[in-house]
Amino acid sequence: MTTETTDDAIAFEIDAQLQDRPDWLYLLREFEALYRHGSAGGSKAIRAHRKKVRDRLSASIAKNAGFVERAPAEKPVTAHFNRALDLGERGAMQGMARALRQVRGRLVWEYGYEKVPPALARKYAYCEVLGPRGPVRSDKLILGFVLFAPNTTYPQHSHREIEESYISVAGAWSENNAAVYAPGSLILNRSGDEHRITTGELDPCLLAYAWTGSSERLTAPGMKLSAPRRKPG
């Protein structure tokens, strides 16, 4: 075993390699397929982002990235997780949903913010599967999932020096009230883009996400919710 220390002074024991954990490898291959075969919708920016994610993920798989067994953790919203997986397995993202189900008891659900509003803490959490804090180690790319309860508003926020994409796995959702996105849809947020997510009234929403950026920024993303904007008087 080797020890790896991140910038937040948390030491992890590298106790295996990715090839020793086939369930996680299959899950990452589902990500790779999404970013290789999905449509960019004619967008050069989305096409470039997809290639960046795909190339960094392929490199992690090829070099047999280190694997860290972290203690599983749940949050209140994970009571909706089985329903989200059931919905995912019925639709266009069934391969991803089935691969995720195989590791569901080993996920580490987190908030990512130092201070989370109590109402949001009951209705949101994310889990990293590849990245500086994921079981599969990488400082070049972050992949994971974010789960929302029904009828949730995830407040306005942005990511500095991080490019982010969401791909719907299950449930309907909207970003900035611009449209309703169905499973399989991809949304790209560039560095600094402010965005707000709302989910449908009846079912949970499960999104796969990818973050690209510098190693320093991915290790310490500094997640913050945007301050509420004052309405013009």
RODO-2510 file (C-alpha; in nm, 4 decimals, decimal comma):
residues 233
     n   res          X          Y          Z
     1     m     0,0000     0,0000     0,0000
     2     t     0,1037     0,3588    -0,0615
     3     t    -0,0120     0,6762     0,1081
     4     e    -0,1429     0,9756    -0,0830
     5     t    -0,2089     1,3127     0,0830
     6     t    -0,4333     1,5795    -0,0669
     7     d    -0,4107     1,9542    -0,0079
     8     d    -0,6726     1,9351     0,2671
     9     a    -0,4338     1,7170     0,4706
    10     i    -0,6413     1,3988     0,4442
    11     a    -0,4224     1,0930     0,3945
    12     f    -0,5592     0,7953     0,2017
    13     e    -0,4174     0,4461     0,1826
    14     i    -0,3981     0,3194    -0,1752
    15     d    -0,5068    -0,0366    -0,1082
    16     a    -0,5741    -0,1632    -0,4612
    17     q    -0,5711    -0,0753    -0,8304
    18     l    -0,8704    -0,0130    -1,0539
    19     q    -0,8335    -0,3477    -1,2323
    20     d    -0,8818    -0,5187    -0,8942
    21     r    -1,2260    -0,3555    -0,8597
    22     p    -1,4215    -0,4624    -1,1721
    23     d    -1,7544    -0,3150    -1,0570
    24     w    -1,5969     0,0303    -1,0445
    25     l    -1,4212    -0,0268    -1,3766
    26     y    -1,7518    -0,1138    -1,5425
    27     l    -1,9050     0,2039    -1,4014
    28     l    -1,6228     0,4153    -1,5430
    29     r    -1,6646     0,2470    -1,8804
    30     e    -2,0263     0,3627    -1,8797
    31     f    -1,8975     0,7186    -1,8343
    32     e    -1,6504     0,6642    -2,1161
    33     a    -1,9254     0,5402    -2,3475
    34     l    -2,1424     0,8433    -2,2666
    35     y    -1,8662     1,0888    -2,3469
    36     r    -1,7552     0,8984    -2,6563
    37     h    -2,0838     0,8173    -2,8279
    38     g    -2,3264     1,0843    -2,7059
    39     s    -2,4164     1,3783    -2,9275
    40     a    -2,2560     1,7212    -2,8920
    41     g    -2,5623     1,8736    -3,0596
    42     g    -2,3423     2,0658    -3,3021
    43     s    -2,1712     2,2572    -3,0206
    44     k    -1,7942     2,2955    -3,0549
    45     a    -1,7649     2,3763    -2,6834
    46     i    -1,9497     2,0588    -2,5831
    47     r    -1,7506     1,8531    -2,8320
    48     a    -1,4236     1,9860    -2,6867
    49     h    -1,5420     1,9198    -2,3310
    50     r    -1,6495     1,5657    -2,4141
    51     k    -1,3073     1,4942    -2,5665
    52     k    -1,1285     1,6365    -2,2638
    53     v    -1,3323     1,4185    -2,0260
    54     r    -1,2910     1,1131    -2,2464
    55     d    -0,9146     1,1543    -2,2845
    56     r    -0,8543     1,2042    -1,9113
    57     l    -1,0778     0,9125    -1,8187
    58     s    -0,9154     0,6837    -2,0750
    59     a    -0,5738     0,7752    -1,9324
    60     s    -0,6865     0,6840    -1,5779
    61     i    -0,8171     0,3474    -1,6958
    62     a    -0,5077     0,2767    -1,9057
    63     k    -0,2662     0,3464    -1,6207
    64     n    -0,4716     0,1305    -1,3798
    65     a    -0,5414     0,4120    -1,1335
    66     g    -0,5063     0,3616    -0,7607
    67     f    -0,8129     0,2646    -0,5603
    68     v    -0,9014     0,3794    -0,2076
    69     e    -1,1671     0,2009    -0,0025
    70     r    -1,3460     0,4779     0,1918
    71     a    -1,6104     0,4108     0,4532
    72     p    -1,9587     0,4413     0,2940
    73     a    -2,1705     0,7363     0,4054
    74     e    -2,5331     0,8297     0,3501
    75     k    -2,7344     1,1519     0,3728
    76     p    -3,1104     1,2012     0,4175
    77     v    -3,1647     1,2310     0,0415
    78     t    -3,0287     0,8800    -0,0208
    79     a    -3,3685     0,7495     0,0911
    80     h    -3,4666     0,8405    -0,2679
    81     f    -3,1718     0,6596    -0,4286
    82     n    -3,3408     0,3262    -0,5000
    83     r    -3,6300     0,5033    -0,6713
    84     a    -3,3854     0,7010    -0,8865
    85     l    -3,2071     0,3805    -0,9885
    86     d    -3,5386     0,2132    -1,0712
    87     l    -3,6290     0,5044    -1,2978
    88     g    -3,2854     0,5014    -1,4593
    89     e    -3,3043     0,1318    -1,5391
    90     r    -3,6279     0,1848    -1,7329
    91     g    -3,4944     0,4461    -1,9720
    92     a    -3,2105     0,5565    -2,1962
    93     m    -2,9531     0,5470    -1,9161
    94     q    -3,0164     0,1911    -1,8034
    95     g    -2,6530     0,0816    -1,8487
    96     m    -2,5277     0,3555    -1,6187
    97     a    -2,8051     0,2948    -1,3635
    98     r    -2,7341    -0,0792    -1,3499
    99     a    -2,3591    -0,0280    -1,3112
   100     l    -2,4215     0,2246    -1,0348
   101     r    -2,6534    -0,0151    -0,8537
   102     q    -2,3659    -0,2644    -0,8235
   103     v    -2,1639    -0,0227    -0,6070
   104     r    -2,4492     0,1563    -0,4279
   105     g    -2,3534     0,0197    -0,0844
   106     r    -1,9974     0,1556    -0,1165
   107     l    -2,0692     0,5174    -0,2081
   108     v    -1,9646     0,8146     0,0054
   109     w    -2,2402     1,0758    -0,0075
   110     e    -2,1295     1,4282     0,0845
   111     y    -2,2403     1,7928     0,0708
   112     g    -1,9225     1,9657    -0,0430
   113     y    -2,0027     2,2901     0,1397
   114     e    -1,8939     2,3949     0,4877
   115     k    -2,2393     2,5372     0,5562
   116     v    -2,5461     2,3794     0,3988
   117     p    -2,8928     2,5296     0,4518
   118     p    -3,0972     2,2816     0,6599
   119     a    -3,3661     2,2484     0,3931
   120     l    -3,1072     2,1677     0,1263
   121     a    -2,9284     1,9195     0,3536
   122     r    -3,2397     1,7006     0,3445
   123     k    -3,2776     1,7136    -0,0319
   124     y    -2,9297     1,6976    -0,1884
   125     a    -2,5977     1,5109    -0,1791
   126     y    -2,3251     1,4045    -0,4180
   127     c    -2,0760     1,1200    -0,4397
   128     e    -1,7422     1,1290    -0,6164
   129     v    -1,6402     0,8089    -0,7957
   130     l    -1,3203     0,9297    -0,9639
   131     g    -1,1120     1,2233    -0,8472
   132     p    -0,8949     1,3484    -0,5597
   133     r    -1,1532     1,2211    -0,3067
   134     g    -1,3054     0,9375    -0,5063
   135     p    -1,2357     0,5691    -0,4580
   136     v    -1,0663     0,5776    -0,8002
   137     r    -0,7868     0,8328    -0,7691
   138     s    -0,7257     1,1101    -1,0201
   139     d    -0,6145     1,4715    -0,9977
   140     k    -0,6970     1,5385    -1,3651
   141     l    -1,0713     1,4725    -1,3675
   142     i    -1,3663     1,4373    -1,1303
   143     l    -1,6613     1,2109    -1,2067
   144     g    -1,9549     1,1481    -0,9792
   145     f    -2,3284     1,1660    -0,9200
   146     v    -2,5570     1,4188    -0,7566
   147     l    -2,8954     1,3179    -0,6177
   148     f    -3,1895     1,5509    -0,5603
   149     a    -3,5192     1,4790    -0,3860
   150     p    -3,8422     1,5688    -0,5645
   151     n    -3,9397     1,9349    -0,5663
   152     t    -3,5879     2,0620    -0,4904
   153     t    -3,4258     2,3932    -0,5765
   154     y    -3,0465     2,3783    -0,5742
   155     p    -2,9441     2,7426    -0,5236
   156     q    -2,7521     2,9626    -0,7627
   157     h    -2,3826     2,8771    -0,7699
   158     s    -2,0803     2,8688    -0,9976
   159     h    -1,7412     2,6984    -1,0170
   160     r    -1,4239     2,9026    -1,0568
   161     e    -1,1733     2,7595    -1,3077
   162     i    -1,3780     2,4390    -1,3387
   163     e    -1,5765     2,3276    -1,6419
   164     e    -1,8735     2,1105    -1,5513
   165     s    -2,1171     1,8904    -1,7389
   166     y    -2,4280     1,7141    -1,6159
   167     i    -2,5876     1,4147    -1,7849
   168     s    -2,9334     1,3106    -1,6661
   169     v    -2,9596     0,9522    -1,5415
   170     a    -3,3134     0,9663    -1,4004
   171     g    -3,5823     1,2237    -1,3360
   172     a    -3,6759     1,5528    -1,4991
   173     w    -3,4965     1,8775    -1,4118
   174     s    -3,4318     2,2275    -1,5352
   175     e    -3,1381     2,4657    -1,5175
   176     n    -3,2032     2,8379    -1,4767
   177     n    -3,5665     2,7718    -1,5738
   178     a    -3,4556     2,7509    -1,9376
   179     a    -3,5908     2,4075    -2,0325
   180     v    -3,6828     2,0649    -1,8972
   181     y    -3,4165     1,8002    -1,9502
   182     a    -3,4851     1,4288    -1,9815
   183     p    -3,2529     1,1308    -1,9135
   184     g    -2,9574     1,1305    -2,1519
   185     s    -2,9442     1,5111    -2,1836
   186     l    -2,6077     1,6837    -2,1363
   187     i    -2,5682     2,0379    -2,0018
   188     l    -2,2345     2,2234    -2,0032
   189     n    -2,1450     2,4978    -1,7542
   190     r    -1,8260     2,6880    -1,8290
   191     s    -1,6036     2,8368    -1,5591
   192     g    -1,7924     3,1076    -1,3738
   193     d    -2,1334     3,0305    -1,5265
   194     e    -2,3984     3,0742    -1,2580
   195     h    -2,6665     2,8091    -1,2580
   196     r    -2,9608     2,6942    -1,0493
   197     i    -3,1237     2,3503    -1,0660
   198     t    -3,4861     2,2631    -0,9990
   199     t    -3,6377     1,9150    -1,0025
   200     g    -3,9835     1,7754    -1,0719
   201     e    -4,2531     1,7453    -0,8092
   202     l    -4,3013     1,3672    -0,8036
   203     d    -3,9706     1,1877    -0,8584
   204     p    -3,6069     1,2265    -0,7524
   205     c    -3,3432     1,3353    -1,0001
   206     l    -3,0059     1,1677    -1,0448
   207     l    -2,7356     1,3388    -1,2519
   208     a    -2,3929     1,2152    -1,3532
   209     y    -2,1362     1,4938    -1,3590
   210     a    -1,7839     1,5593    -1,4845
   211     w    -1,5456     1,8346    -1,3765
   212     t    -1,2321     1,9364    -1,5647
   213     g    -0,9756     2,1896    -1,4505
   214     s    -0,6271     2,2167    -1,3083
   215     s    -0,5101     1,9642    -1,0493
   216     e    -0,4928     2,2414    -0,7886
   217     r    -0,8492     2,3536    -0,8505
   218     l    -0,9939     2,0026    -0,8607
   219     t    -0,8246     1,9169    -0,5322
   220     a    -0,9612     2,2296    -0,3614
   221     p    -1,2624     2,3528    -0,5612
   222     g    -1,3795     2,5961    -0,2938
   223     m    -1,7503     2,5303    -0,3453
   224     k    -1,9721     2,8228    -0,2428
   225     l    -2,3357     2,9087    -0,2986
   226     s    -2,3900     3,2475    -0,4604
   227     a    -2,5247     3,5259    -0,2418
   228     p    -2,8946     3,5925    -0,3026
   229     r    -2,9494     3,8774    -0,5434
   230     r    -3,1494     4,1743    -0,4297
   231     k    -3,4555     4,2567    -0,6328
   232     p    -3,4543     4,6068    -0,7816
   233     g    -3,6302     4,8472    -0,5491
***
